[in-house]
Amino acid sequence: MSSFISYKNYFLIAAPNMKDPTFAGTVVYLCEHTASGAMGVVINRVMALSVGSLLKRLNIESQAPQLDTAWLLDGGPVQMERGFVLHCPKQIFHSTLQVTDRVMLSTSRDVLEQIATGGTPPEKFLVSLGYSGWSAGQLESELEVGGWLLAPAEESILFDCPAQERYERALALIGITPENLQGWSDETGHA
């Protein structure tokens, strides 16, 4: 019997042989991982919709013009109509999951209101629509067949790195370059 290992606060990096087009080329930040399942947010797939546009749709008046050029992320295929805000430093809103001492995931309207008004917004944040989820044992099975690579998450990649650079930067955490991926085959990762 194997003991459960949690990959909460890890990056899941899609391997080149990832068959699911929903996740090909993505980096997922794992916010929760227990024996019951896992939940995370894709952090490198940008939508053609700004945070400012989302706020307008929610009738939240924004006093921060920079939100018109801050792009929403496609966080994954689950609950795509719902917003998820990854943020730091530690700040608790009505519906907040503490991932680490510095990284939180909030899903309540009050976090968006703080971002819009400039009241006491999080210092750093990413806003996504939808999330990525796995049922019990599903993520472990995908890891076993080599669909994902794992790297301990770094806050700088999460919040300070442009979305289009996050895949390469996450790979670099485990010593892989895009050139290393050229020889990757469907059999890589299999015993």
Number of C-alpha atoms within 10 A of each C-alpha: 3 4 6 11 10 15 19 19 21 21 30 27 25 23 25 19 19 19 12 10 8 11 20 16 17 24 31 27 28 23 23 19 21 15 13 10 16 22 20 26 32 25 28 22 22 17 13 8 15 19 23 23 18 19 19 13 10 12 9 17 13 21 13 12 10 12 18 15 12 16 21 25 27 23 30 23 16 15 14 15 11 13 21 27 24 25 25 21 15 17 18 16 17 11 12 18 16 17 17 14 9 12 21 22 28 23 19 16 17 15 24 25 18 16 21 23 14 13 10 12 19 21 12 15 19 20 25 26 22 21 23 22 20 16 13 14 15 14 18 19 11 14 17 13 16 20 23 25 18 19 19 16 19 16 15 10 17 23 18 12 13 11 17 12 11 22 22 15 18 25 22 13 15 12 10 13 14 10 8 9 13 9 8 13 11 14 10 14 16 8 7
